[in-house]
């Protein structure tokens, strides 16, 4: 019995030793442990899908036999088409991208009794730590998911359009491979004519400016089996997060949207006019690049003559003063492929919100509109007359400039076209009439003046003539009302020293004016007039007038403001 017992024990030990040296499989089927499940799983593996995954292959004791990480490349294969060991074909379906599984496969679903060369012994249980990175199917098409679309979409991308967009490009597992944002420059290209990978050519169609969408494409619509040779591996699905910033077609012209047009528009702009306007300039996505308002100054220029970009030259034709319009200009009518080098990028569509403040033509003359005229209108103001009038002055858009302030009873007193600050304005006054208590009212449009008035501005004067004094004939600063005394020089020479001094000359002229025998030009400093008259008579400039120097105006060969 004792020997029999020892023999039995020896057989048990031998059996144990044999069991320890030969792997035995308690598994009947594949065992899957989900070690990480992503929060979002938009798609899971099914038979017929193509997958890319990383893995570590180990034996149950932890000894590694293979790893895709060591090769620096994912394992790429179709699922369910017997391109994998049977256990892996059973383990991968249902997996999501970025999911991680520990897969335990019994020998009969792995390499069985034959094993695999020197790497995997016969009847070996295999453990695979799998991380799924990509799924696609040969039947897949481009997938578009719009997560922001503007309320207003006046135009969508069509084949042959030129677009400017920003993007982040990632693999399906979220790995970033490219971004226009990091380069601080949009991607600019034509759509639908083969300049882009096929998936992007399709994915951009129908987008609006300002729209944001996710475009997902399988590798056969991306970079295919070989990838791009650097950041995009072969057989990789691509995901582009795109925001469209700009859109135009080479056949586009300008687009004009009239936002506000005055009820009365007596005149519309034409080529050759000089215009003053305010504007806000933006890109098509609303990004501002320039504004005249920020400079607190209108933009002043000729239109239709090549001083502006072609689109603006066209967009400002036919406007009314006070009109507001939006002018949208494609790049080939703006700054082209190069942009401005600073605020306007290349190939950018420009949008100008314009407010027309003023325009005129160099050939324009003073325009007079009579708002009130007495039934009896005489005498008429003429050149040289001295007038008293009230006025309100404004720019052509109604902006107030100045007024004589009726509350104080003030009025301007100026000689018509005699040293005026705005000469052409007084051409409108020169035909005014006055009749006792009645006064004529006119609106006079004139060119610009300095001071508070901006350059190149058309001015509008609302004028009311209040009083008028007849002027002197042109070229005269003093005239006689009566016949000239034949002893004029003797009468001036009060101290009888045969020469007239300035005080004698001045006293004599003022006495003639006071007695009504002569008149000085109205509206001027009488002492300066007399001083000027004396200087003209004092030929040698010695401060005295001799009888030889003294002459009447009728005796002069050259015009002087003198007797």
Buried (B, 14 or more C-beta within 10 A) or exposed (E): EEEEEEEEEEEEEEEEEEEEEEBEBEBEEBBBEEEEEBEEEEBBBBEEBBBBBBBBBBBEEEEEBBEBEEEEEBBBBBBBEEEBBBBBBBBBBEBBBBBBBBBBBBBBBBBBEEBBEEEBBEBBBBBBBBBBBBBBBEEBEBBBEBEEEBEEEEBBBEEEBBBBBBBBBBBBBEBEBBEBEEEEEBBBBBBBEEEBBBBBBBBBBBBBBBBBBBBBBBBBBBBBEEBBEEBBBBBBBBBBBBBBBBBBBEEBEBBBEEEEEEEEEEBEBEEEBBBBBBBBBBBBBEBEBBBBEEEEEBBBBBBBEEEBBEBBBBBBBBBBBBBBBBBBBBBBBBBBEEBBEEBBBBBBBBBBBBBBBBBBBEEBEBBBEEEEBBEEBEEEBBBBBBBBBBBBBBBBBEBEBBBBEEEEEEBBBBBBBBEBEBBBBBBBBBBBBBBEEBBBBBBBBBBBBEEEBBEBBBBBBBBBBBEBBEBBEEEBBBEBEEEEEEEBBEBBBBEEEEBBBBEBBBBBBBEBBEEEBBBBBBBBEBEEBBBBBBBBBBEEEEEBBBEEBBBEBEEEEEEBBBB
